[in-house]
C-alpha cells in the first residue's frame, strides 16, 4: 500500500447552492444571532442553482491537500446513486485516492441545500444513516478528522483506538457541528491525541461552556484538553495559533475584490495549515498559508473551486503585503 501524506475522514455531501435576493436578514438587538427571513406561505423566486459534488469538511480537506501536492485520500460514505457517482468522479479528477470510499447499497448520498444570500449562506442539512467503520488505511503521515453524522458515535472511539496503536500518525482534529454537540467528555481521547485542533471563536465558547471572546482564554481552555497546538479562527478578523504557551495572530490575506460566497473558508484555512505541516513547514510558516486559500475560496461558489495549487499559493505569499505575517500576542 502506497503511504499517504494526508488522509481525511468525514462525511461527503452534495451542495446545491440556491441563489436568492427576495429575502431579508433580521438580527436581534441583544445578541449576535441573525435570521434569514422569507414571506411565509408565498412563492419565493430564486436566481439560479449551482450543484457542487464531493464537498464536506473532510472532502474539502482532501482536495486542498491534493492540489498542494500531497498524496491525499478520503475515508467516507456515499450512496449507490448518481450523486455518489458524481462525487467519485469529482474526487478522482482532483487526484484524491478513493480506495477507502464506501458505496452503500440502497442508501442515498448526503444532499444539502445552501440558501445563498449575498456572500453568506444558510445550509439545510441531512445526513443519511450510514454504518461507520475504519478500513485498513495503513499509516498515513497525517489523519484529518472532521464532521460525521450525529448517528456515527462511537466511530470516534475507533479512530482514537487507531491513533493510540499508531503513534507515528499525527491527527488534525476539526470537529463539526455534531462532534461539538457530543461534548468534550465523549471525545476526550481525540483531543488528547490531536497534534493540532481547529475551530472558530464561537465553537470554542460552546466546547468549553464559556461566554467570552478572549481568544487567549479560549486557547488555554482547549489546550488543556490535550492538543499540542490550537488554531482558532475569527472570520474576517483573522486567526490565532496557541503554541508552546504563546498566542500568535495571523491577519486575513487581503481580498482582491469583496467575497463572492463564503462556504468553505474555514475548511480551506484548517486543511491548508495542516498541509503545510505535512510538507515539513514550521507551525508559523504553515499558519501563513491558511488564510491565502481561504481568500481564494470565497472568490468562487462552493468550498473547492477556489482551492489553489502550491505554485499559485506561493505566488500570493511572495506578493503579500509587508504586514502579512504572524504576530506574537503579548498579554
C-alpha positions in Angstrom: 0.0 0.0 0.0 1.4 3.4 -1.0 1.9 5.5 2.1 -0.4 8.6 2.1 0.7 12.0 3.2 -2.8 13.1 4.2 -5.9 11.0 4.9 -9.2 12.8 5.6 -12.1 11.1 7.4 -15.6 12.5 7.4 -18.9 12.8 5.6 -19.2 13.8 2.0 -22.1 15.7 0.6 -23.6 17.3 -2.5 -24.2 21.1 -2.1 -27.0 22.7 -4.1 -26.5 26.5 -4.0 -29.8 28.3 -4.4 -29.1 32.0 -5.0 -31.7 34.3 -3.7 -32.4 38.0 -3.4 -36.0 38.2 -2.3 -35.3 37.9 1.4 -34.0 39.9 4.3 -31.9 39.4 7.5 -33.4 40.1 10.9 -30.8 40.5 13.7 -31.7 40.5 17.4 -30.6 43.6 19.3 -29.3 41.8 22.4 -27.3 39.0 20.7 -25.2 38.3 17.6 -27.9 36.0 16.3 -29.4 36.8 12.9 -32.2 35.1 11.0 -32.8 34.8 7.2 -36.4 35.6 6.5 -38.8 34.9 3.7 -42.5 35.7 3.2 -44.4 32.8 4.8 -46.8 30.9 2.6 -45.7 32.7 -0.6 -43.8 31.6 -3.7 -40.3 33.0 -3.4 -38.3 33.4 -6.6 -34.6 32.3 -6.8 -32.0 33.4 -9.4 -30.0 30.2 -10.1 -28.9 26.8 -8.7 -25.4 25.6 -8.7 -24.8 21.9 -7.7 -21.3 21.1 -6.3 -20.4 17.4 -5.7 -18.0 15.8 -3.3 -17.8 18.5 -0.6 -18.0 18.5 3.2 -15.2 19.3 5.7 -13.2 16.1 5.1 -13.6 16.0 1.3 -12.7 19.7 1.1 -9.5 19.0 3.1 -8.6 16.0 0.9 -8.9 18.1 -2.2 -7.0 21.0 -0.7 -4.1 18.7 0.2 -4.1 17.1 -3.2 -3.9 20.4 -5.0 -1.0 21.4 -2.8 1.0 18.4 -3.9 0.3 15.8 -1.2 -0.7 12.2 -1.7 -4.2 12.5 -0.4 -7.0 10.0 0.3 -10.5 10.1 1.8 -12.4 7.8 4.1 -16.1 8.5 3.6 -19.6 7.1 2.8 -21.6 7.7 -0.3 -24.8 6.1 -1.8 -25.1 3.9 -4.8 -26.8 6.6 -6.8 -25.9 9.2 -9.5 -24.9 11.7 -6.8 -22.4 9.2 -5.4 -21.0 8.6 -8.9 -20.6 12.3 -9.4 -18.7 12.5 -6.0 -16.3 9.8 -7.1 -15.7 11.4 -10.4 -15.0 14.8 -8.8 -12.6 13.3 -6.2 -10.7 11.4 -8.9 -10.4 14.5 -11.0 -8.6 16.1 -8.1 -6.4 13.1 -7.7 -7.8 12.1 -4.3 -7.4 8.4 -3.7 -10.9 6.9 -3.4 -9.9 3.4 -2.3 -11.5 4.0 1.1 -14.7 5.5 -0.1 -17.6 3.1 0.9 -20.5 2.9 -1.5 -23.6 2.0 0.4 -26.3 -0.1 -1.4 -29.8 1.2 -1.0 -28.8 4.4 0.7 -28.7 7.9 -0.8 -25.7 10.2 -0.9 -25.9 13.1 1.5 -27.5 16.1 -0.2 -27.6 19.6 1.3 -29.4 22.8 0.2 -27.4 26.0 0.5 -29.5 29.2 0.7 -27.1 31.7 -0.7 -27.9 35.3 0.2 -25.3 38.0 -0.6 -21.9 36.5 0.4 -23.3 34.5 3.3 -25.1 31.1 3.3 -27.6 29.2 5.4 -27.4 25.4 4.9 -30.2 22.9 5.1 -28.5 19.7 6.1 -29.5 16.0 6.2 -27.1 13.1 6.9 -28.0 9.6 5.9 -27.7 6.8 8.4 -24.6 5.0 7.3 -22.7 2.3 9.2 -19.3 3.7 10.0 -16.1 1.7 10.1 -12.4 2.3 9.6 -10.8 0.4 6.7 -7.2 -0.8 6.7 -5.6 2.6 6.0 -2.0 1.7 6.7 -0.1 4.5 8.3 -0.6 7.9 6.6 1.6 10.7 7.9 -1.4 12.8 8.8 -5.0 12.0 9.7 -7.5 14.8 9.3 -10.8 14.0 11.1 -13.8 16.2 10.8 -17.6 16.2 10.6 -19.6 12.9 10.5 -23.3 12.2 11.2 -24.9 12.5 14.6 -25.5 8.8 14.4 -21.8 7.9 13.9 -20.8 7.7 17.6 -18.9 5.6 18.8 -17.0 5.6 15.5 -14.9 8.4 17.1 -13.6 5.9 19.6 -12.5 3.6 16.7 -10.3 6.5 15.4 -8.9 7.1 18.9 -8.1 3.3 19.1 -6.3 3.6 15.8 -4.2 6.6 16.9 -3.3 5.0 20.2 -2.0 2.0 18.2 -0.2 4.1 15.6 1.8 6.7 17.5 3.6 7.8 14.4 0.4 9.1 12.8 -0.4 12.8 13.5 -4.0 14.0 14.0 -5.6 17.2 12.8 -9.0 17.4 14.5 -11.6 19.9 13.2 -14.9 19.0 14.9 -18.1 19.5 13.0 -21.4 20.6 14.5 -22.3 17.0 15.6 -18.9 16.4 17.3 -19.3 19.7 19.2 -22.8 18.6 20.3 -21.4 15.3 21.6 -19.4 17.3 24.2 -15.7 17.3 25.0 -16.0 14.4 27.5 -17.1 11.8 24.9 -14.3 13.0 22.6 -11.6 13.2 25.3 -9.3 10.7 23.6 -9.4 12.6 20.3 -8.5 15.9 22.0 -5.6 14.2 23.8 -4.3 12.6 20.6 -4.5 15.7 18.5 -1.4 17.3 17.1 -3.4 20.3 16.1 -7.0 21.3 16.8 -9.2 23.7 14.7 -12.4 25.6 15.5 -13.7 29.2 15.4 -14.3 31.5 18.3 -18.0 30.6 18.7 -17.3 26.9 18.6 -14.6 27.3 21.2 -17.1 29.0 23.5 -19.6 26.2 23.0 -17.0 23.4 23.6 -15.7 25.0 26.8 -19.1 26.3 28.0 -17.8 29.8 28.3 -19.2 33.1 27.2 -16.0 35.1 26.3 -14.4 36.4 23.2 -10.9 36.3 24.9 -9.0 34.1 22.4 -6.1 33.5 24.9 -8.5 32.2 27.5 -10.3 30.0 24.9 -7.0 28.8 23.5 -5.7 27.8 27.0 -9.0 26.0 27.7 -8.8 23.9 24.5 -5.1 23.3 25.0 -5.9 21.9 28.5 -7.9 19.2 26.8 -4.8 17.8 25.2 -4.0 19.2 21.7 -0.3 20.2 21.2 -1.4 23.2 19.0 -4.7 25.1 19.0 -5.8 27.2 16.0 -8.9 29.4 16.5 -10.3 31.4 13.5 -12.3 34.6 13.8 -13.7 35.0 10.3 -12.7 38.3 8.7 -10.9 39.3 11.9 -8.1 36.8 11.3 -6.9 33.6 13.1 -4.9 32.6 16.1 -2.4 29.9 17.0 -1.7 28.8 20.5 1.7 27.0 20.6 4.2 26.4 23.4 2.1 28.6 25.8 2.3 31.5 23.3 -0.5 33.1 21.3 0.1 34.2 17.7 -2.2 36.2 15.5 -2.4 35.9 11.7 -4.4 38.6 9.7 -6.5 37.6 6.8 -5.0 37.8 3.3 -6.4 40.9 1.6 -9.4 40.1 -0.7 -8.7 41.3 -4.3 -12.5 42.0 -4.5 -15.3 41.6 -1.9 -16.1 37.9 -1.1 -18.5 36.3 -3.5 -19.6 33.3 -1.4 -18.1 32.2 2.0 -18.7 28.5 2.1 -15.5 26.5 2.9 -13.3 29.4 4.1 -12.8 27.7 7.4 -12.1 24.3 5.8 -9.6 25.9 3.5 -7.7 27.5 6.4 -7.6 24.4 8.5 -6.7 21.9 5.7 -4.1 24.2 4.2 -2.4 24.8 7.6 -2.3 21.1 8.1 -1.0 20.5 4.6 1.8 23.0 5.3 2.8 20.9 8.4 2.7 17.7 6.3 5.0 19.3 3.8 7.5 19.9 6.6 6.9 23.6 7.4 7.1 25.1 10.9 3.8 25.9 12.5 4.2 29.6 11.9 5.1 29.1 8.2 2.0 26.9 7.8 -0.1 29.5 9.6 0.7 32.0 6.9 -0.5 29.6 4.2 -4.0 29.0 5.6 -5.6 32.5 5.0 -4.4 32.6 1.4 -6.5 29.6 0.4 -9.4 31.0 2.5 -9.2 34.2 0.4 -9.2 32.3 -2.8 -12.1 30.1 -1.9 -14.5 32.9 -1.1 -14.0 34.3 -4.6 -15.8 31.3 -6.0 -19.0 29.3 -5.5 -18.6 26.4 -3.2 -15.8 25.1 -1.0 -13.4 23.7 -3.6 -13.4 25.7 -6.8 -11.0 28.4 -5.5 -8.6 26.0 -3.8 -5.1 26.8 -5.0 -2.1 24.8 -6.3 1.1 25.1 -4.3 2.7 27.2 -7.1 -0.2 29.7 -7.0 -0.4 29.9 -3.2 3.4 30.6 -3.0 2.9 33.3 -5.6 0.3 35.0 -3.4 2.6 34.6 -0.4 5.5 36.2 -2.3 3.3 39.2 -3.2 1.8 39.6 0.2 1.7 42.9 2.0 4.6 43.6 4.4 2.4 43.2 7.4 1.0 39.8 6.3 2.9 37.7 8.9 2.3 36.1 12.3 2.4 38.4 15.2 3.0 37.3 18.8 0.3 38.5 21.2 1.8 39.7 24.5 -0.6 39.8 27.5 
